Amino acid sequence: MKEPWWRRPWLWAAVALAAVFFGNSGFRKLVSRGWELHKLRRELAELKTEQAGLERRIQNARAAGPELEQAARRELDYLKPGEIEYRFPPPSKSKK
């Protein structure tokens, strides 16, 4: 004769294991923290890649030297701290 389902020890072990893992908030928090850690590590890798690119751009800008500074001053009206810009009107084309 077949024994009833409530007398099967493997079933009770499975129920106990499920209760331990899914019945408390600790396991759910552990799983959610694991996913969060995975996302943060991926984001960190992306940010490190971006940082490397920006550092390359800084090095290229520093290597450009005075040409870059002159272009920034001319095109963007860049001033160093403490500098004063003087603007004069263009000479008039009046005939004497």
Secondary structure, 3 states (H helix, E strand, C coil): CCCCHHHCHHHHHHHHHHHHHHCCHHHHHHHHHHHHHHHHHHHHHHHHHHHHHHHHHHHHHHHHCHHHHHHHHHHHCCCCCCCCCCCCCCCCCCCC
